Amino acid sequence: MPKISHYFTLGLMILSSYIIGQPQKTMSAADIELALKKLNTVGSVLYIAAHPDDENTRLLGYLANENAFAPPIFP
């Protein structure tokens, strides 16, 4: 009898991981290329804005996408 409850518990755990788990994100070729480019980048940028309207979104976009930096923003 204990073996049946162990198998039932194990089956329930496996089933719940499939039901509750998040779906796997599919990446496009461009996303994969950017992720691989970010692996070779050593560096970061700290950008501090005094006000939300002080953000330079073009600069942040350039640093994040073209140079593969991950700039944190501290408002």
N, C-alpha and C positions, 0 to 999 in steps of 0.2 A: 504493500500500500504506500509506503513512503516514496518509492521510486516513481509512482504515478504522479504524486503531487510535485516531485522535483521536475519531472518532464513537463507537467502542466505549467509550472511557474516559469521554467525556461522558455517554453513556447509563448507564454503570455508576454514575457520581456522582449522577445524577438519581434513579436507582432506589434507591440506598442512602439518599438523603435521605428518601425516602418510607418506607422500611422502618425506618430507625433513628429518624426524627423522632418527637417526642412528639405524642400526639393533642391536638387543640385542645380547650381547656376550654370547656364550654358554661356560660354564666352565666344565672341566673334573673333575673327582673325586679328582685327585691329586691337581688341582688348588683350589678346594673348601677346601680341607684339609689344604693346605698352608695358605689360607686366614683366616681360623679359628684359625690356630696356631699363626698367626700374631696378632690376636685380643688379645691374652693373653700375648703378649710380651710388657714389659714396658722398653724402653731403645732405645738408638740410638748410632751410631758410626760415628765419624767425621774422614774422611780419606782425608788428603791433600797431593797431589802429586806435586812435583816440575816440573816434566816433564811427558809427556804422557807415556813414557816408564818406569816410576817409579811405575806405578800401579801394585799392586799385585792382579791380577784378581782371583787367587785361594782363597785368603783371602776374597775378596769382595763377591765371590760366596758363600763361606762357611757362612759368616755372614748374607747374604741376604736369603739364602735358609735353612740352618740348624738351625740357631739361630733366624731366622725371623726378624732380624734387617733390617732397611732400611738405608744403608750407603750412605750419599750424597758424591759426589766426586767434589772437587774443584781443577781444574788443575791450 
